[in-house]
């Protein structure tokens, strides 16, 4: 009885050694033919189990693992086992079951390697090369972008808004660097010096529009050659938590490591989330090492994000960081003009100028203003909205941002109109053009501020109140006798009003 047991043990030991030897030969071939990162990710965890004739049984960690190997590495595994053991050789998988999948005491299930290669592209199933490039997973009944084993694999939804394209993103000094870099990335994703690409700026300046434009341009130019995924940092965190809760953390990680273009919006919300940061750190490293494109947005520069690990901040700065600034007047005007013309209505330069002067904080506010005018014109069947009507329609949107004009603002705007240095109106010079500008500025200071005559005089080089009274009277008299001068005063007043709203 003892001798029989020893013979059996010896037989199992020899069988295991043989299985190890065959698998070691397979690994040498596989390692020479695929990316090292993929090799370590997918083949290191595999264990040889038995060798029966020309069938090598290997143990994989999960059902997901089995499906992934069959879907991505079928060809290379098939050719490798044939090369090592000869014609007719094949793999068989011992799949470790998770507790949630078990309805009996067995901890694994045997599954064969399929006898035919992956289905062609026109069959409705994605084809992958032997190097395992770009998984394109999605789920049919759930929105989480990572795969849960057993759910049918289809091409992933990149989660992009098709309206976000470069042609709809107006270029200006405020965004030229970011837009130019974004276009360059879309033409050569992952193979450029802008990896990662980090865009930062305030709310409503076009960060989401720009990064999604990259994804849409890649899809347009390269089709399904690249797998693309856009998501917010909150989505990433929520899905990671869900994966941990369901013992799917490994699958979650492997999914993201095989995305070709990963776009994560509002990365600042990783702040304080240590486990999420750690997971993203490893995914980031794998993607970057593998030449995949990483794109991120934030409301602040990398160095200003609080409670983010230093090693992550360092990696954010590996590529290009570009900021989106407040759009300048010309850019705001161009955005308004394009938006209105797209809707078939030309509001005219006066209204564009009014909106551009009063909505400075974000592009979103500009679009909101023009949309409100468009809606009013449509609902009330108004063919022509003039400036007075536009002010009335938009007054609720701008009243919160209206500010009190200061004497310094008035001096600057008046001098800008006449093309002179604002300091000149505070000097004692008697040049005609300086005197005229000074008197109009004093007149505007009295009519448009609550400042006293004495205060106004102090702002104009310490002049007394009688000088201010004289200036006000002079301007009022000239308006009555000179239509040209009256128009000058009205134009300046309008500029001041626009700047103060």
Rosetta blueprint (number, residue, H / E / L):
1 X L
2 X H
3 X H
4 X H
5 X H
6 X H
7 X H
8 X H
9 X H
10 X H
11 X H
12 X H
13 X H
14 X H
15 X H
16 X H
17 X H
18 X H
19 X H
20 X H
21 X H
22 X H
23 X H
24 X H
25 X H
26 X H
27 X H
28 X H
29 X H
30 X H
31 X H
32 X L
33 X L
34 X L
35 X L
36 X H
37 X H
38 X H
39 X H
40 X H
41 X H
42 X H
43 X L
44 X L
45 X L
46 X L
47 X E
48 X E
49 X E
50 X E
51 X E
52 X E
53 X L
54 X L
55 X E
56 X E
57 X E
58 X E
59 X E
60 X E
61 X L
62 X L
63 X H
64 X H
65 X H
66 X H
67 X H
68 X H
69 X H
70 X H
71 X H
72 X H
73 X L
74 X H
75 X H
76 X H
77 X H
78 X H
79 X H
80 X H
81 X H
82 X H
83 X H
84 X H
85 X H
86 X L
87 X L
88 X L
89 X L
90 X E
91 X E
92 X E
93 X E
94 X E
95 X E
96 X E
97 X L
98 X L
99 X H
100 X H
101 X H
102 X L
103 X L
104 X L
105 X L
106 X L
107 X L
108 X E
109 X E
110 X E
111 X E
112 X E
113 X L
114 X L
115 X L
116 X L
117 X L
118 X L
119 X L
120 X L
121 X H
122 X H
123 X H
124 X L
125 X L
126 X L
127 X L
128 X L
129 X L
130 X L
131 X L
132 X L
133 X L
134 X L
135 X L
136 X L
137 X L
138 X L
139 X L
140 X L
141 X L
142 X L
143 X L
144 X L
145 X L
146 X L
147 X L
148 X L
149 X L
150 X L
151 X L
152 X L
153 X L
154 X L
155 X L
156 X L
157 X L
158 X L
159 X L
160 X L
161 X L
162 X L
163 X L
164 X L
165 X L
166 X H
167 X H
168 X H
169 X L
170 X L
171 X L
172 X L
173 X L
174 X L
175 X L
176 X H
177 X H
178 X H
179 X H
180 X H
181 X H
182 X H
183 X H
184 X H
185 X H
186 X H
187 X H
188 X L
189 X L
190 X L
191 X L
192 X L
193 X L
194 X L
195 X L
196 X L
197 X E
198 X E
199 X E
200 X E
201 X E
202 X L
203 X L
204 X L
205 X L
206 X L
207 X H
208 X H
209 X H
210 X H
211 X H
212 X H
213 X H
214 X H
215 X H
216 X H
217 X H
218 X H
219 X H
220 X H
221 X H
222 X H
223 X H
224 X H
225 X H
226 X L
227 X L
228 X E
229 X E
230 X E
231 X E
232 X E
233 X H
234 X H
235 X H
236 X H
237 X H
238 X H
239 X H
240 X H
241 X H
242 X H
243 X H
244 X H
245 X H
246 X L
247 X L
248 X L
249 X H
250 X H
251 X H
252 X H
253 X H
254 X H
255 X H
256 X H
257 X H
258 X L
259 X L
260 X L
261 X E
262 X E
263 X E
264 X E
265 X E
266 X L
267 X H
268 X H
269 X H
270 X H
271 X L
272 X L
273 X L
274 X H
275 X H
276 X H
277 X H
278 X H
279 X H
280 X H
281 X H
282 X H
283 X H
284 X H
285 X H
286 X H
287 X H
288 X H
289 X H
290 X L
291 X L
292 X L
293 X E
294 X E
295 X E
296 X E
297 X E
298 X E
299 X L
300 X L
301 X L
302 X H
303 X H
304 X H
305 X L
306 X L
307 X L
308 X L
309 X L
310 X H
311 X H
312 X H
313 X H
314 X H
315 X H
316 X H
317 X L
318 X L
319 X L
320 X E
321 X E
322 X E
323 X E
324 X E
325 X L
326 X L
327 X L
328 X L
329 X H
330 X H
331 X H
332 X H
333 X H
334 X H
335 X H
336 X H
337 X H
338 X H
339 X H
340 X H
341 X H
342 X H
343 X L
344 X L
345 X L
346 X L
347 X L
348 X L
349 X H
350 X H
351 X H
352 X H
353 X H
354 X H
355 X H
356 X H
357 X H
358 X H
359 X L
360 X L
361 X L
362 X L
363 X H
364 X H
365 X H
366 X H
367 X H
368 X H
369 X H
370 X H
371 X H
372 X H
373 X H
374 X H
375 X H
376 X H
377 X H
378 X H
379 X H
380 X L
381 X L
382 X L
383 X L
384 X L
385 X L
386 X L
387 X H
388 X H
389 X H
390 X H
391 X H
392 X H
393 X H
394 X H
395 X H
396 X H
397 X H
398 X H
399 X H
400 X H
401 X H
402 X L
403 X L
404 X L
405 X L
406 X L
407 X H
408 X H
409 X H
410 X H
411 X H
412 X H
413 X H
414 X H
415 X H
416 X H
417 X H
418 X H
419 X L
420 X L
421 X L
422 X H
423 X H
424 X H
425 X H
426 X H
427 X L
428 X L
429 X L
430 X L
431 X L
432 X H
433 X H
434 X H
435 X H
436 X H
437 X H
438 X H
439 X H
440 X H
441 X H
442 X H
443 X H
444 X H
445 X H
446 X H
447 X H
448 X H
449 X L
450 X L
451 X L
452 X L
453 X H
454 X H
455 X H
456 X H
457 X H
458 X H
459 X H
460 X L
461 X L
462 X L
463 X L
464 X L
465 X H
466 X H
467 X H
468 X H
469 X H
470 X H
471 X H
472 X H
473 X H
474 X H
475 X H
476 X H
477 X H
478 X H
479 X H
480 X H
481 X H
482 X L
483 X H
484 X H
485 X H
486 X H
487 X H
488 X H
489 X H
490 X H
491 X H
492 X H
493 X H
494 X H
495 X H
496 X H
497 X H
498 X H
499 X H
500 X H
501 X L
